[in-house]
Amino acid sequence: MTPPDRPISVVLVDDHPVVRGGLRALIESFEGFSVVGEAADGEQAVREVLLHQPDAVIMDVMMPRLDGVEATRRIVRASPSTAVLVLSMAEDDDVVFSAMQAGARGYLLKGAAQEEIDRALKAVVAGEAIFGPGVAARVLGLFSRGTADRTDPFPELTPREREVLELVAQGRRNAAVGRTLGMASKTVANHLSSIFAKLQVTDRSAAIVRARDNGLGRGRSS
């Protein structure tokens, strides 16, 4: 809990400078808040959190170098007392679920009212979980789908990452995966880097072992 005589410290994370500037002006207009840092990507966000140890982070999702979901996971691991509030345009089920799995305490859509952002920040710092109206229904849906989703061995992966892992587990190299999924080899490599981080493995071989142990790659190509 933040002492009552100290403002709630916040780090802003968004790859658009204009958005960060608007957020800073908004947050500093709220009573009892102080913006202590800004970041334009996930890697910088982790550094800012380690430097400032803020009470809260307002986190975008779609960013270069390191996305907001993986940045959230690293922040929660490195600074458990820091609450992450996602503020994003993305409202896909897999993005919302991945952010929750990473440890985000709240998820708002960009365009949320000022009062909603103020209330959400105070709530997540107090240890509550809060979701905007457009996200709450999706969250409820995620928990009402039954055992099929709950038995997913890798719920932290996005659908595209799961497709990549499935093909890699079949023994395919990056070029072959790219041809199958219609993407460049570099894009496949970027997905694999994210997969390694989320599965907490260090290399391709370890990821393949994890995948095959959990039923992936059974349609292995010749």
Backbone as JSON, one array per atom type, in Angstrom:
{
  "sequence": "MTPPDRPISVVLVDDHPVVRGGLRALIESFEGFSVVGEAADGEQAVREVLLHQPDAVIMDVMMPRLDGVEATRRIVRASPSTAVLVLSMAEDDDVVFSAMQAGARGYLLKGAAQEEIDRALKAVVAGEAIFGPGVAARVLGLFSRGTADRTDPFPELTPREREVLELVAQGRRNAAVGRTLGMASKTVANHLSSIFAKLQVTDRSAAIVRARDNGLGRGRSS",
  "N": [[0.84, -1.2, 0.0], [0.44, 2.27, -0.75], [1.82, 4.9, 1.17], [-0.32, 7.3, 2.78], [0.57, 9.94, 2.68], [2.19, 10.13, 0.52], [2.46, 10.59, -2.99], [1.0, 8.48, -5.53], [3.2, 6.74, -7.48], [3.95, 6.57, -10.95], [4.81, 4.88, -13.96], [4.87, 5.46, -17.41], [4.1, 3.69, -20.35], [4.36, 3.53, -23.7], [4.62, 3.37, -27.21], [4.2, 5.62, -28.73], [5.05, 8.95, -28.76], [3.29, 11.16, -28.59], [1.02, 10.05, -27.43], [2.07, 9.28, -24.95], [2.7, 11.8, -23.95], [0.14, 12.92, -23.71], [-0.95, 11.18, -21.82], [0.73, 11.67, -19.63], [0.06, 14.34, -19.02], [-2.6, 13.93, -18.34], [-2.49, 12.09, -16.11], [-1.0, 13.58, -14.29], [-2.81, 15.51, -13.78], [-4.56, 14.35, -12.1], [-5.41, 14.06, -8.67], [-2.99, 13.26, -6.27], [-1.14, 11.71, -7.7], [1.97, 10.91, -9.35], [4.05, 11.13, -12.11], [6.83, 9.27, -12.77], [8.46, 8.22, -14.66], [9.03, 7.32, -18.16], [8.54, 5.17, -21.0], [9.33, 3.82, -24.22], [9.22, 1.3, -25.25], [9.03, -2.24, -24.46], [11.41, -3.25, -23.3], [12.7, -0.95, -22.37], [10.76, -0.21, -20.57], [10.96, -2.15, -18.53], [13.49, -1.49, -17.54], [13.0, 1.12, -16.57], [11.2, 0.58, -14.52], [12.76, -0.96, -12.78], [14.55, 1.01, -12.08], [13.0, 3.08, -10.88], [11.1, 1.83, -9.25], [8.15, 2.0, -9.24], [4.74, 2.58, -8.07], [2.8, 1.89, -9.87], [2.3, 0.88, -13.3], [1.38, 2.09, -16.43], [0.56, 0.36, -19.18], [1.12, -0.18, -22.6], [0.32, -2.54, -25.24], [1.02, -3.43, -27.92], [4.08, -3.03, -29.06], [7.41, -2.14, -30.23], [10.44, -4.19, -30.19], [10.07, -5.37, -27.5], [7.1, -6.72, -26.48], [4.12, -5.53, -24.7], [2.97, -7.51, -23.12], [4.99, -9.42, -22.52], [6.75, -7.66, -21.32], [5.24, -6.96, -19.08], [5.2, -9.43, -17.75], [7.92, -9.69, -17.04], [8.25, -7.44, -15.43], [6.48, -7.93, -13.29], [7.72, -10.14, -12.22], [10.21, -9.08, -11.46], [9.59, -6.88, -9.88], [7.41, -7.25, -7.75], [5.7, -5.63, -6.26], [4.84, -3.65, -7.88], [2.09, -2.53, -9.66], [0.52, -3.44, -12.67], [-1.27, -1.8, -15.12], [-2.94, -2.34, -17.98], [-3.33, -0.42, -20.9], [-4.76, -0.27, -23.82], [-5.32, -0.57, -27.4], [-5.89, -3.06, -28.24], [-8.2, -5.68, -28.1], [-8.57, -8.36, -28.42], [-9.35, -11.71, -27.47], [-7.16, -13.44, -26.95], [-5.07, -11.68, -26.47], [-5.95, -10.23, -24.22], [-6.19, -12.36, -22.37], [-3.53, -13.26, -22.33], [-2.25, -11.05, -21.2], [-3.4, -11.05, -18.65], [-2.45, -13.53, -17.73], [0.22, -12.9, -17.63], [0.33, -11.25, -15.47], [-0.91, -8.78, -15.25], [-2.92, -6.43, -13.5], [-5.08, -5.02, -14.29], [-7.11, -4.03, -17.11], [-7.71, -1.81, -19.56], [-9.38, -0.29, -22.33], [-8.04, 1.86, -24.83], [-9.31, 5.11, -24.99], [-10.88, 5.04, -22.86], [-12.73, 6.67, -20.26], [-11.57, 9.58, -18.44], [-12.12, 9.51, -15.69], [-12.42, 6.81, -15.34], [-9.85, 5.79, -15.78], [-8.49, 7.02, -13.67], [-9.81, 5.83, -11.46], [-9.22, 3.14, -11.98], [-6.42, 3.02, -11.75], [-6.04, 3.62, -9.01], [-7.35, 1.42, -7.96], [-5.86, -0.87, -8.85], [-3.41, -0.41, -7.62], [-4.2, -0.7, -5.02], [-4.46, -3.37, -4.9], [-6.56, -4.6, -6.19], [-8.34, -6.17, -8.95], [-9.19, -4.93, -12.09], [-11.31, -4.21, -14.84], [-12.13, -2.69, -17.94], [-15.41, -1.83, -19.27], [-15.65, -2.85, -21.91], [-13.92, -4.93, -21.85], [-14.48, -6.54, -19.7], [-16.61, -8.33, -20.23], [-15.37, -10.07, -22.0], [-13.43, -11.19, -20.36], [-15.02, -12.57, -18.51], [-16.09, -14.38, -20.29], [-13.83, -15.87, -20.97], [-13.46, -17.35, -18.67], [-15.63, -18.96, -18.64], [-15.66, -20.88, -20.52], [-15.23, -23.54, -20.14], [-13.61, -26.76, -19.67], [-11.98, -27.18, -21.88], [-10.42, -24.94, -22.64], [-9.13, -24.52, -20.21], [-7.46, -26.67, -20.0], [-5.49, -26.21, -21.79], [-2.15, -26.52, -22.5], [-0.37, -24.43, -22.88], [-1.37, -21.69, -22.24], [-0.42, -19.12, -22.21], [0.61, -18.49, -24.67], [0.07, -16.82, -27.79], [-2.41, -17.42, -30.41], [-1.02, -17.45, -32.91], [1.64, -17.86, -32.08], [1.36, -20.36, -31.0], [0.84, -21.85, -33.29], [3.3, -21.6, -34.59], [4.96, -22.91, -32.72], [3.89, -25.49, -32.83], [4.61, -26.31, -35.45], [7.4, -26.12, -35.3], [7.83, -28.05, -33.38], [7.29, -30.24, -34.91], [9.6, -30.57, -36.2], [10.36, -28.79, -38.14], [12.32, -26.29, -39.81], [13.02, -22.73, -39.55], [12.59, -21.45, -42.05], [10.89, -23.23, -43.38], [8.7, -23.2, -41.66], [7.97, -20.54, -41.99], [7.2, -20.53, -44.7], [4.95, -22.17, -44.59], [3.21, -20.73, -42.93], [3.1, -18.31, -44.15], [4.93, -16.16, -43.67], [7.88, -14.17, -43.06], [11.19, -15.51, -42.46], [12.54, -14.12, -40.46], [10.43, -13.06, -39.01], [9.36, -15.41, -37.99], [11.5, -16.12, -36.35], [11.35, -14.04, -34.49], [8.89, -14.63, -33.28], [9.61, -17.05, -32.11], [11.49, -16.21, -30.23], [9.83, -14.87, -28.46], [8.25, -17.03, -27.65], [10.16, -18.69, -26.37], [10.77, -17.05, -24.18], [8.28, -16.91, -22.87], [7.79, -19.59, -22.26], [9.87, -20.01, -20.67], [12.3, -21.2, -21.47], [15.58, -21.9, -22.83], [16.42, -22.41, -25.41], [15.82, -23.69, -28.78], [15.72, -26.52, -28.8], [14.94, -27.16, -26.17], [12.42, -25.99, -26.14], [11.11, -27.58, -28.02], [11.1, -30.05, -26.71], [9.43, -29.42, -24.49], [7.09, -28.84, -25.9], [6.47, -31.28, -27.23], [6.18, -32.98, -25.05], [3.78, -32.11, -24.18], [1.97, -32.82, -26.09], [2.13, -31.59, -28.62], [3.23, -31.4, -32.05], [2.79, -33.91, -33.08], [2.03, -34.53, -35.6], [4.31, -34.87, -37.17], [6.45, -33.8, -39.77], [7.88, -35.37, -42.69]],
  "CA": [[0.0, 0.0, 0.0], [1.16, 3.53, -0.78], [1.52, 5.74, 2.33], [-1.27, 8.34, 2.4], [1.21, 11.23, 2.48], [3.06, 10.06, -0.66], [1.68, 10.37, -4.21], [1.16, 7.21, -6.24], [4.17, 6.92, -8.56], [3.51, 5.88, -12.16], [5.63, 4.87, -15.17], [4.03, 5.4, -18.6], [4.75, 2.9, -21.39], [3.67, 3.56, -24.99], [5.62, 3.68, -28.23], [3.88, 6.88, -29.39], [5.35, 10.07, -27.86], [2.11, 12.01, -28.39], [0.16, 9.35, -26.46], [2.71, 9.4, -23.63], [2.54, 13.17, -23.5], [-1.24, 13.1, -23.27], [-1.13, 10.43, -20.59], [1.41, 12.37, -18.54], [-0.76, 15.49, -18.65], [-3.81, 13.42, -17.69], [-2.18, 11.51, -14.81], [-0.56, 14.64, -13.39], [-3.97, 16.33, -13.41], [-5.26, 13.64, -11.03], [-4.88, 14.33, -7.34], [-2.32, 12.16, -5.59], [-0.33, 10.9, -8.61], [3.2, 11.5, -9.85], [4.69, 10.36, -13.18], [8.26, 9.24, -12.45], [9.24, 7.72, -15.79], [8.34, 6.98, -19.41], [9.25, 4.2, -21.83], [8.78, 3.69, -25.56], [9.12, -0.11, -25.6], [9.0, -3.11, -23.29], [12.72, -3.35, -22.63], [12.9, 0.29, -21.63], [9.81, -0.22, -19.45], [11.54, -2.94, -17.45], [14.58, -0.7, -16.94], [12.42, 2.22, -15.81], [10.61, 0.04, -13.29], [13.86, -1.31, -11.88], [15.17, 2.25, -11.62], [12.12, 3.93, -10.07], [10.24, 1.04, -8.36], [6.89, 2.74, -9.12], [3.56, 1.88, -7.56], [1.97, 1.41, -10.99], [2.73, 1.09, -14.69], [0.34, 2.07, -17.47], [1.28, -0.42, -20.18], [0.58, -0.51, -23.92], [0.61, -3.93, -25.59], [1.72, -3.56, -29.2], [5.25, -2.16, -29.08], [8.59, -2.78, -30.81], [11.5, -4.79, -29.38], [9.49, -6.27, -26.5], [5.7, -6.3, -26.36], [3.68, -5.2, -23.36], [2.67, -8.72, -22.34], [6.23, -9.96, -21.98], [7.27, -6.65, -20.39], [4.47, -7.13, -17.84], [5.68, -10.64, -17.07], [9.24, -9.41, -16.45], [8.08, -6.46, -14.36], [5.85, -8.59, -12.15], [8.73, -11.02, -11.63], [11.3, -8.3, -10.88], [9.08, -5.9, -8.92], [6.04, -7.71, -7.46], [4.86, -4.6, -5.64], [4.39, -2.73, -8.93], [0.86, -2.97, -10.32], [0.48, -3.11, -14.1], [-2.58, -1.53, -15.72], [-2.82, -2.28, -19.44], [-4.19, 0.53, -21.6], [-4.42, -0.7, -25.18], [-6.36, -0.68, -28.42], [-6.12, -4.49, -28.49], [-9.22, -6.29, -27.27], [-8.7, -9.77, -28.75], [-9.35, -12.58, -26.3], [-5.84, -13.99, -26.64], [-4.24, -10.62, -25.91], [-6.43, -9.98, -22.86], [-5.84, -13.5, -21.54], [-2.08, -13.29, -22.16], [-1.9, -10.0, -20.24], [-3.78, -11.54, -17.33], [-1.51, -14.58, -17.36], [1.5, -12.27, -17.35], [0.26, -10.62, -14.16], [-1.57, -7.47, -15.23], [-4.03, -6.35, -12.55], [-6.21, -4.34, -14.9], [-7.04, -3.92, -18.57], [-8.64, -0.83, -20.11], [-9.2, 0.04, -23.73], [-7.78, 3.27, -25.09], [-10.6, 5.77, -25.15], [-11.57, 5.0, -21.56], [-12.94, 7.99, -19.67], [-10.56, 9.99, -17.48], [-12.51, 9.02, -14.37], [-12.21, 5.35, -15.32], [-8.41, 5.58, -15.63], [-8.19, 7.42, -12.29], [-10.34, 4.79, -10.57], [-8.51, 1.88, -12.22], [-5.08, 3.12, -11.17], [-6.15, 3.49, -7.56], [-7.78, 0.06, -7.64], [-4.78, -1.86, -9.01], [-2.41, -0.15, -6.57], [-4.77, -1.23, -3.77], [-4.47, -4.82, -4.97], [-7.75, -5.09, -6.85], [-8.3, -6.39, -10.39], [-10.24, -4.1, -12.68], [-11.37, -4.3, -16.3], [-13.08, -1.79, -18.54], [-16.65, -2.48, -19.71], [-15.46, -3.59, -23.14], [-13.04, -6.08, -21.6], [-15.04, -7.38, -18.63], [-17.4, -9.43, -20.81], [-14.43, -11.04, -22.56], [-12.81, -11.9, -19.24], [-16.0, -13.53, -18.03], [-16.19, -15.44, -21.3], [-12.65, -16.71, -20.87], [-13.59, -18.25, -17.52], [-16.86, -19.75, -18.74], [-15.57, -21.72, -21.71], [-15.14, -24.95, -19.79], [-12.3, -27.37, -19.45], [-11.15, -27.21, -23.07], [-9.43, -23.89, -22.54], [-8.36, -24.62, -18.97], [-6.47, -27.72, -20.12], [-4.49, -25.77, -22.75], [-0.88, -26.57, -21.79], [0.38, -23.19, -23.05], [-2.35, -20.6, -22.39], [0.25, -17.83, -22.33], [0.96, -18.26, -26.06], [-0.98, -16.36, -28.69], [-2.7, -18.44, -31.42], [0.05, -17.52, -33.91], [2.8, -18.48, -31.44], [1.08, -21.8, -30.86], [1.03, -22.44, -34.63], [4.74, -21.68, -34.81], [5.5, -23.97, -31.86], [3.43, -26.78, -33.37], [5.43, -26.66, -36.62], [8.76, -26.34, -34.83], [7.82, -29.35, -32.69], [7.29, -31.27, -35.95], [10.95, -30.68, -36.73], [10.57, -27.88, -39.26], [13.17, -25.15, -39.6], [12.31, -21.45, -39.64], [12.17, -21.16, -43.42], [9.72, -24.06, -43.67], [7.6, -22.65, -40.86], [7.56, -19.3, -42.64], [6.45, -20.85, -45.93], [3.65, -22.73, -44.22], [2.36, -19.71, -42.3], [3.1, -17.1, -44.95], [5.66, -15.08, -42.99], [9.33, -14.19, -43.26], [11.95, -16.26, -41.46], [12.84, -13.23, -39.34], [9.22, -13.0, -38.19], [9.32, -16.69, -37.27], [12.51, -16.03, -35.28], [10.82, -13.15, -33.46], [7.89, -15.4, -32.54], [10.31, -18.05, -31.29], [12.08, -15.52, -29.07], [8.73, -14.65, -27.52], [7.86, -18.35, -27.13], [11.19, -19.1, -25.41], [10.61, -16.25, -22.96], [7.04, -17.27, -22.18], [7.91, -20.95, -21.74], [11.05, -20.0, -19.8], [13.31, -22.13, -21.97], [16.71, -21.14, -23.34], [16.73, -22.64, -26.82], [14.85, -24.4, -29.61], [15.61, -27.92, -28.37], [14.16, -27.21, -24.93], [11.04, -25.68, -26.5], [10.56, -28.76, -28.69], [10.84, -31.05, -25.67], [8.23, -28.99, -23.77], [5.93, -28.95, -26.79], [6.14, -32.69, -27.47], [5.7, -33.53, -23.79], [2.4, -31.66, -24.0], [1.1, -33.27, -27.17], [2.31, -30.9, -29.88], [4.21, -31.96, -32.98], [2.55, -35.32, -33.38], [1.93, -34.69, -37.05], [5.66, -34.53, -37.61], [6.64, -33.94, -41.2], [9.01, -36.23, -43.07]],
  "C": [[0.87, 1.24, 0.0], [0.81, 4.36, 0.44], [0.63, 6.91, 1.92], [-0.63, 9.69, 2.13], [2.13, 11.24, 1.26], [2.21, 9.84, -1.9], [1.96, 9.0, -4.8], [2.07, 7.45, -7.43], [3.82, 6.02, -9.74], [4.59, 5.98, -13.24], [4.69, 4.66, -16.36], [4.76, 4.66, -19.71], [3.87, 2.9, -22.64], [4.69, 3.98, -26.04], [5.33, 4.97, -28.99], [4.12, 8.05, -28.44], [4.14, 10.96, -27.58], [1.17, 11.38, -27.36], [0.76, 9.48, -25.06], [2.55, 10.81, -23.07], [1.13, 13.45, -22.99], [-1.51, 12.38, -21.97], [-0.47, 11.13, -19.41], [0.57, 13.55, -18.07], [-2.01, 15.04, -17.89], [-3.51, 12.94, -16.27], [-1.77, 12.61, -13.82], [-1.68, 15.6, -13.03], [-4.79, 15.66, -12.31], [-4.62, 13.99, -9.69], [-4.2, 13.07, -6.78], [-1.5, 11.25, -6.48], [0.91, 11.67, -9.04], [3.8, 10.59, -10.92], [6.2, 10.43, -12.97], [9.11, 8.73, -13.6], [8.38, 7.41, -16.99], [9.19, 5.98, -20.17], [8.54, 4.05, -23.16], [8.7, 2.24, -26.04], [9.24, -0.94, -24.32], [10.31, -3.21, -22.56], [13.0, -2.11, -21.8], [11.97, 0.35, -20.42], [10.37, -0.99, -18.27], [12.65, -2.16, -16.75], [14.03, 0.44, -16.08], [11.82, 1.74, -14.48], [11.7, -0.33, -12.3], [14.51, -0.06, -11.29], [14.31, 2.99, -10.6], [11.27, 3.16, -9.05], [8.87, 1.73, -8.16], [5.78, 1.89, -8.51], [2.77, 1.25, -8.69], [2.65, 1.69, -12.32], [1.48, 1.1, -15.56], [1.01, 1.52, -18.72], [0.5, -0.58, -21.49], [0.96, -1.95, -24.24], [1.47, -4.03, -26.83], [2.85, -2.55, -29.29], [6.42, -2.89, -29.71], [9.51, -3.35, -29.74], [10.98, -5.78, -28.35], [8.06, -5.82, -26.26], [5.3, -6.13, -24.89], [3.36, -6.41, -22.5], [3.93, -9.28, -21.72], [6.87, -8.96, -21.02], [6.55, -6.75, -19.05], [4.97, -8.33, -17.05], [7.01, -10.37, -16.37], [9.13, -8.43, -15.29], [7.5, -7.11, -13.12], [6.85, -9.5, -11.44], [9.79, -10.22, -10.88], [10.83, -7.34, -9.79], [7.63, -6.23, -8.57], [5.12, -6.65, -6.87], [4.34, -3.58, -6.66], [3.17, -3.3, -9.63], [0.86, -2.52, -11.78], [-0.97, -2.96, -14.55], [-2.38, -1.41, -17.22], [-3.82, -1.27, -19.98], [-3.86, 0.37, -23.08], [-5.62, -0.61, -26.11], [-6.78, -2.14, -28.61], [-7.18, -5.04, -27.55], [-9.49, -7.75, -27.65], [-8.6, -10.62, -27.49], [-7.96, -13.06, -25.93], [-4.93, -12.95, -26.04], [-4.64, -10.34, -24.46], [-6.0, -11.11, -21.93], [-4.33, -13.56, -21.28], [-1.63, -12.23, -21.16], [-2.24, -10.42, -18.82], [-2.8, -12.6, -16.84], [-0.15, -14.0, -16.99], [1.51, -11.54, -16.01], [-0.34, -9.24, -14.12], [-2.75, -7.5, -14.27], [-5.25, -5.65, -13.13], [-6.0, -4.21, -16.39], [-8.13, -2.96, -19.02], [-8.35, -0.65, -21.6], [-8.9, 1.53, -23.86], [-9.09, 3.94, -25.48], [-11.42, 5.71, -23.89], [-11.67, 6.42, -21.0], [-11.85, 8.29, -18.64], [-10.86, 9.44, -16.09], [-12.25, 7.52, -14.25], [-10.73, 5.03, -15.13], [-7.98, 5.9, -14.21], [-8.59, 6.31, -11.32], [-9.56, 3.48, -10.72], [-7.11, 1.91, -11.61], [-5.11, 2.94, -9.66], [-6.5, 2.06, -7.16], [-6.63, -0.94, -7.75], [-3.68, -1.66, -7.97], [-2.89, -0.7, -5.23], [-4.87, -2.76, -3.79], [-5.69, -5.43, -5.63], [-7.46, -5.39, -8.32], [-9.46, -5.63, -11.0], [-10.15, -4.16, -14.2], [-12.42, -3.33, -16.81], [-14.3, -2.54, -19.04], [-16.48, -3.31, -20.96], [-14.63, -4.84, -22.96], [-13.67, -7.06, -20.62], [-15.81, -8.57, -19.2], [-16.5, -10.5, -21.4], [-13.76, -11.86, -21.45], [-13.76, -12.95, -18.68], [-16.14, -14.7, -19.01], [-15.03, -16.4, -21.23], [-12.78, -17.74, -19.76], [-14.83, -19.12, -17.59], [-16.83, -20.71, -19.93], [-15.46, -23.2, -21.4], [-13.72, -25.47, -19.79], [-11.42, -27.35, -20.68], [-10.05, -26.16, -23.0], [-8.56, -24.07, -21.3], [-7.29, -25.7, -19.05], [-5.45, -27.39, -21.2], [-3.14, -25.74, -22.04], [-0.08, -25.27, -21.87], [-0.56, -22.01, -23.24], [-1.7, -19.23, -22.57], [0.63, -17.49, -23.77], [-0.23, -17.7, -26.83], [-1.27, -17.47, -29.71], [-1.59, -18.58, -32.45], [1.3, -18.17, -33.32], [2.59, -19.97, -31.28], [1.25, -22.52, -32.2], [2.52, -22.61, -34.93], [5.34, -22.82, -33.99], [5.11, -25.35, -32.36], [4.32, -27.21, -34.54], [6.88, -26.91, -36.24], [8.87, -27.69, -34.14], [7.75, -30.51, -33.68], [8.65, -31.43, -36.6], [11.25, -29.73, -37.88], [11.48, -26.72, -38.86], [12.4, -23.85, -39.86], [11.79, -21.15, -41.04], [10.92, -21.96, -43.79], [8.49, -23.59, -42.9], [7.05, -21.4, -41.52], [6.76, -19.56, -43.91], [5.06, -21.35, -45.61], [2.7, -21.65, -43.72], [2.34, -18.39, -43.06], [3.77, -15.92, -44.27], [7.15, -15.24, -43.25], [10.01, -14.98, -42.15], [12.28, -15.41, -40.25], [11.63, -13.11, -38.41], [9.05, -14.28, -37.38], [10.3, -16.64, -36.1], [12.03, -15.13, -34.14], [9.76, -13.87, -32.61], [8.56, -16.41, -31.62], [10.95, -17.4, -30.06], [11.03, -15.27, -28.01], [8.31, -15.96, -26.86], [8.87, -18.82, -26.08], [11.02, -18.36, -24.09], [9.39, -16.69, -22.17], [7.11, -18.67, -21.57], [9.1, -21.1, -20.79], [12.03, -21.11, -20.16], [14.39, -21.3, -22.67], [16.96, -21.34, -24.82], [15.63, -23.47, -27.49], [14.63, -25.83, -29.13], [14.74, -28.06, -27.13], [12.69, -26.92, -25.21], [10.36, -26.87, -27.16], [10.22, -29.85, -27.67], [9.57, -30.7, -24.91], [6.98, -29.2, -24.62], [5.51, -30.4, -26.97], [5.64, -33.37, -26.2], [4.23, -33.18, -23.55], [1.54, -31.89, -25.23], [1.24, -32.56, -28.49], [3.31, -31.64, -30.75], [3.98, -33.4, -33.36], [2.37, -35.59, -34.87], [3.24, -34.36, -37.72], [5.85, -34.82, -39.1], [7.87, -34.82, -41.49], [10.17, -35.4, -43.55]]
}
